[in-house]
Amino acid sequence: MILAMDPSSLLEKTPELLKETNHHNVYVYTKDLAERYIERHRGNLRTVILRPSVVVACCREPFTGWTDTVSAGGGIGFPMAMGI
């Protein structure tokens, strides 16, 4: 359903979709999806999930230097991604 939606409609419906999942934001929702997928498909293999301690801006997607916050590593990564 989400893949078939246009981006503007998806932005409008995101709060409604998250409310149905009982998650506070998209990050928490996708983290939960990934953890459940790994648990379901890991078989007898012991697993550990390591998360990055610092999240910085993206290089190209959705556009150069994108970030949802300029704090911590983003304060350095954002200008670097912009070519400064």
Residue, then its C-alpha position, 0 to 999 in steps of 0.5 A: m500500500i505504501l509503495a503505491m502511494d505518491p509521496s505527498s499522500l504518504l506524508e499526509k497519512t504517516p501519522e495515521l499509519l503510525k497510530e495504527t502500529n502503536h509506534h511513536n515515529v517512523y524510526v521506531y516502526t522500521k527498527d521494530l520491523a527489522e528486529r522482528y524480521i531478523e528474529r523470524h528468519r535467523g533460525n538457530l543462529r545467535t544474532v546481535i544487532l549493532r546500531p550506529s552511535v552517530v547518524v549523519a546526513c545522507c550523501r545523495e538520497p533523498f537529496t545532497g546533504w539531507t538531514d532531519t537534524v543538525s546535531a552531534g555528527g550532523g553538524i560536521g556531516f551536513p557541511m561536508a555533504m554540501g561540499i563545504 
